[in-house]
Amino acid sequence: MFFDGYGYHGASFEQTYRCYPASFIDKAQIENGDKVIMPPSALDRLASLHIDYPMLFELRNDGAERMSHCGVLEFIAEEGLIYMPYWMMENLLLQEGDFVRVKNVTLPKGTYVKLQPHTKDFLDISNPKAILETTLRNFSCLTTGDSIMVAYNNKKYYIDIVETKPSSGISIIETDCEVDFAPPLDYKEPEKPTPSQPNGKAPAEGQEPAVETEPKFNPFTGMGRRLDGKSSTASSGSLPSAPRTSEKKANGSNPGPSVPSSSSSQSTNRKSQGKLVFGSNANRPGETQKDAAKETKPEPPPKTEEPKFQAFTGKKYSLKG
């Protein structure tokens, strides 16, 4: 059977056409979908074959070994020509006027599709799910490996078809299809912060980093203050000196005997050790003098103890004495 010089053979539709973008026929709306415009002779042949609806076609570029699928919008093109979206020509690596082979096919209804945007800008849209649903209404089928174009707010977003189920080409007309998203192509995972080394030096290989030692608790490291409000002249960690003799007279106390030099040197040594001694002799001049007087008293000679009576030691004792 022949239609205006173009032959159709067999029980299926298969024909080769020259392809041109939609701008050549002033049909810019087909850029937002996957439908093509074919010549009227193709409609006559398809009607005689009693094919299943919706009409779906396989597009193949034999020179580049690229394949895709599409639907049909109208049959008003010139004979021998076919008009298709420009993004579809880019997927098939076709130039204006190149030959493309068109064959009618039946595709299963899709159950799953995985999409991957080219840029993160698509995810920044206020409601990308609603925009994608609106765009896919203009599509009749999807093919694994294709890149579809989504136009929104005077900007074009390209999305890759990463995976489709149950086959590499699916129909999305009147079907419930699960949609999954892969990370965008320009997405980069945030880098984990690395701990900074002190003085910019990194530990050598095989050497464990130095563990920082926590400061130990040191008690009584503060400044000493006097209860009478006077400034403390003693250094930190030393005890206040004993009150002067004039202060004793003002308080009505009688001065005791002079403290030996040995007692004063011991008191100085105790204060020089930096220890806090409660009830120190430095704060009690009376007790200091008494202790010094006790130390100056001569110790009595040790008493010789007489041997005690020990029974049954083998010695004989007389009752007479």
C-alpha positions as a printed Julia matrix, in Angstrom:
321×3 Matrix{Float64}:
  0.0     0.0     0.0
  1.34    3.39   -0.98
  0.37    6.86    0.21
  1.64    9.78   -1.89
  4.83    7.97   -2.83
  5.64    6.69    0.67
  5.36    2.95    1.08
  4.19    1.08    4.17
  4.85   -2.61    4.38
  3.83   -5.41    6.73
  1.31   -5.54    9.58
  3.04   -2.83   11.69
  3.78    0.82   11.13
  7.46    1.64   10.47
  8.7     4.59    8.47
 11.75    6.86    8.16
 11.31   10.66    8.26
 13.44   13.76    8.25
 13.18   15.45   11.63
 12.97   19.14   12.48
 12.38   21.0    15.75
  9.0    22.45   16.7
 10.13   25.99   15.91
  9.96   25.15   12.18
  6.17   24.73   12.34
  5.37   27.36   14.96
  4.2    24.83   17.54
  6.15   25.87   20.61
  3.75   24.07   22.99
  5.1    20.65   22.05
  8.41   21.57   23.73
  6.7    20.97   27.1
  5.89   17.33   26.36
  6.98   14.24   24.41
  4.54   14.36   21.49
  5.5    14.73   17.83
  3.7    15.95   14.71
  3.49   13.45   11.84
  2.16   13.62    8.23
 -1.47   12.69    7.38
 -0.41    9.55    5.51
  0.79    8.07    8.8
 -2.7     8.44   10.27
 -4.26    6.58    7.34
 -1.82    3.7     7.72
 -2.29    3.51   11.49
 -6.08    3.48   11.13
 -5.94    0.56    8.74
 -3.81   -1.47   11.18
 -6.3    -1.18   14.07
 -3.52   -0.52   16.57
 -4.07   -0.05   20.28
 -4.57    3.41   21.74
 -2.91    5.56   22.9
 -0.59    5.63   19.91
  2.99    5.25   21.1
  6.08    5.14   18.91
  9.71    4.14   19.11
 12.18    6.69   17.73
 15.59    5.38   16.7
 18.73    7.03   15.38
 20.6     4.17   13.73
 23.74    6.25   13.14
 24.23    7.04   16.87
 22.46    3.93   18.18
 20.13    6.03   20.32
 16.51    5.14   21.05
 13.55    6.83   22.74
  9.75    6.76   22.84
  7.08    9.36   22.15
  3.39   10.0    21.51
  1.71   11.88   18.67
 -0.11   15.23   18.89
 -1.29   15.93   15.33
 -0.99   14.65   11.77
 -0.45   17.94    9.93
  3.22   17.78    8.92
  4.42   17.76    5.34
  4.9    14.33    3.83
  8.25   12.86    4.66
  8.8    15.2     7.65
  8.31   14.89   11.37
  8.47   17.66   13.98
  9.55   16.89   17.54
 10.68   18.74   20.7
 14.23   19.99   20.57
 15.19   18.27   23.84
 14.13   14.98   22.25
 16.39   15.64   19.26
 19.24   16.25   21.73
 18.59   12.89   23.42
 18.74   11.14   20.04
 21.78   13.19   18.91
 19.85   14.4    15.86
 20.48   17.54   13.84
 17.99   19.4    11.68
 17.16   17.32    8.59
 18.61   14.04    9.93
 16.72   10.81    9.37
 14.89    9.12   12.22
 13.08    5.78   12.09
  9.58    5.69   13.61
  7.83    2.46   14.66
  4.6     1.95   16.55
  4.92    0.01   19.85
  2.86   -0.98   22.87
  4.39   -0.11   26.24
  3.39   -1.46   29.66
  1.98    0.87   32.3
  4.69    2.17   34.58
  4.81    1.35   38.28
  8.07    3.04   39.3
 10.31    5.81   38.0
 13.45    7.34   39.48
 14.35   10.92   38.53
 17.56   12.9    38.98
 17.62   16.69   38.46
 20.69   18.19   36.83
 20.93   21.06   39.33
 19.87   21.78   42.9
 17.79   24.72   41.66
 14.88   22.41   40.88
 14.63   21.43   44.57
 14.54   25.11   45.55
 11.13   25.52   43.86
  8.37   26.12   46.38
  6.46   22.97   45.35
  8.51   20.83   42.93
  6.12   17.87   43.25
  3.16   19.87   41.92
  5.27   21.32   39.08
  6.44   17.84   38.1
  2.92   16.4    38.15
  1.67   19.23   35.95
  4.52   18.73   33.48
  4.16   14.96   33.25
  0.53   15.35   32.18
  1.92   16.41   28.79
  3.95   13.18   28.57
  2.67    9.85   27.36
  5.73    7.69   28.07
  9.17    7.71   29.69
 12.38    5.96   28.66
 15.37    5.06   30.82
 18.37    7.2    29.9
 16.4    10.16   28.55
 16.58   13.72   29.88
 13.24   15.51   29.96
 12.79   19.27   30.21
 10.57   20.96   32.8
  9.78   24.62   32.12
  8.82   26.79   35.1
  8.93   30.52   35.76
 10.77   31.3    32.5
 13.49   28.78   33.35
 14.24   25.32   32.0
 15.08   22.43   34.31
 16.49   19.17   32.93
 15.78   15.88   34.7
 17.31   12.48   33.91
 15.22    9.32   33.83
 17.47    7.04   35.88
 15.24    3.98   36.18
 11.8     2.81   35.07
  9.8    -0.3    35.94
  8.63   -2.77   34.75
 10.65   -2.1    31.55
 13.05    0.47   30.09
 10.1     2.17   28.33
  6.8     2.72   30.18
  3.47    4.38   29.58
  2.36    6.94   32.19
 -1.15    7.54   30.88
 -3.85    6.79   33.47
 -1.57    4.89   35.83
 -0.42    5.15   39.44
  3.35    5.42   39.29
  5.71    5.68   42.26
  8.24    8.49   41.82
 11.62    8.58   43.56
 14.32   11.25   43.43
 18.09   10.82   43.31
 20.45   13.58   44.54
 21.06   16.28   41.89
 24.13   15.93   39.69
 25.77   19.04   41.2
 25.01   18.03   44.8
 28.02   17.78   47.11
 27.91   16.28   50.55
 29.01   18.66   53.32
 32.57   18.06   54.44
 33.05   16.78   57.95
 34.99   19.23   60.16
 38.48   17.96   60.98
 39.91   18.71   64.45
 42.54   21.41   64.24
 46.04   20.56   65.45
 47.79   22.96   67.87
 50.38   25.23   66.25
 49.36   23.85   62.86
 51.36   20.64   63.37
 49.83   17.34   62.35
 50.76   14.19   64.26
 53.26   11.92   62.53
 52.11    8.66   61.0
 51.79    5.9    63.59
 51.96    8.4    66.44
 48.95    8.93   68.63
 47.89   12.52   69.23
 48.9    13.94   72.59
 46.18   13.76   75.21
 45.57   17.04   76.96
 45.97   16.7    80.75
 43.32   18.34   82.83
 44.54   20.81   85.48
 44.61   19.31   88.96
 42.71   20.84   91.87
 45.02   22.87   94.13
 43.35   23.86   97.43
 44.14   27.07   99.33
 45.73   28.96   96.46
 43.93   32.27   97.14
 45.17   35.4    98.87
 44.97   35.64  102.65
 43.0    38.48  104.22
 43.01   39.74  107.79
 39.92   40.11  109.93
 41.0    43.55  111.28
 40.88   45.04  107.75
 44.6    45.76  107.49
 46.53   44.84  104.39
 48.31   41.53  104.5
 52.05   41.94  103.94
 52.75   38.22  104.0
 53.22   36.42  100.71
 50.63   34.0    99.31
 50.61   30.73  101.2
 52.29   32.16  104.4
 50.6    32.83  107.73
 50.25   36.29  109.29
 52.97   37.24  111.76
 52.39   37.43  115.51
 51.03   40.72  116.89
 53.54   43.19  118.23
 54.22   43.91  121.9
 52.64   47.35  121.69
 49.35   45.78  120.57
 49.43   43.51  123.6
 49.79   46.5   125.95
 46.87   48.27  124.3
 44.72   45.18  124.9
 45.77   45.05  128.58
 47.76   41.83  128.44
 51.09   41.47  130.29
 54.07   40.55  128.24
 55.4    37.16  129.08
 58.98   36.12  129.24
 61.04   36.44  126.16
 60.71   33.61  123.66
 63.88   31.68  123.1
 65.53   31.9   119.73
 64.91   28.21  119.13
 61.12   28.66  119.4
 61.12   31.61  117.01
 63.21   29.71  114.48
 60.79   26.76  114.62
 57.85   29.11  114.06
 59.65   30.65  111.1
 60.37   27.24  109.64
 56.74   26.22  109.98
 55.6    29.34  108.17
 58.17   28.98  105.44
 56.78   25.59  104.5
 53.63   27.27  103.09
 51.22   25.07  105.08
 48.06   26.24  106.75
 48.22   25.32  110.47
 45.06   25.81  112.49
 45.71   27.09  116.04
 49.27   28.07  115.2
 51.49   29.52  117.89
 52.06   32.53  115.68
 48.54   33.72  116.44
 48.71   32.88  120.21
 51.66   34.67  121.82
 50.74   33.54  125.38
 50.7    29.88  124.44
 53.88   30.31  122.48
 55.66   31.63  125.52
 54.31   28.83  127.74
 55.4    26.21  125.27
 58.81   27.81  125.07
 59.12   27.83  128.88
 58.22   24.17  129.02
 60.82   23.39  126.41
 63.56   25.21  128.45
 62.91   23.18  131.66
 65.56   20.5   132.21
 64.28   17.02  131.95
 64.7    14.86  135.11
 67.16   11.98  134.9
 65.6     8.65  134.08
 64.72    6.54  137.12
 66.3     3.18  137.51
 63.71    0.56  138.1
 64.41   -2.14  140.7
 64.07   -5.71  139.61
 60.62   -7.03  140.32
 59.86  -10.2   142.13
 59.76  -13.11  139.81
 58.44  -16.39  141.13
 59.92  -19.72  140.36
 63.08  -18.46  138.74
 65.3   -20.91  140.5
 66.51  -18.52  143.19
 66.01  -18.99  146.92
 64.59  -16.21  149.08
 64.44  -16.1   152.86
 61.46  -14.84  154.81
 63.8   -13.12  157.2
 65.02  -10.91  154.47
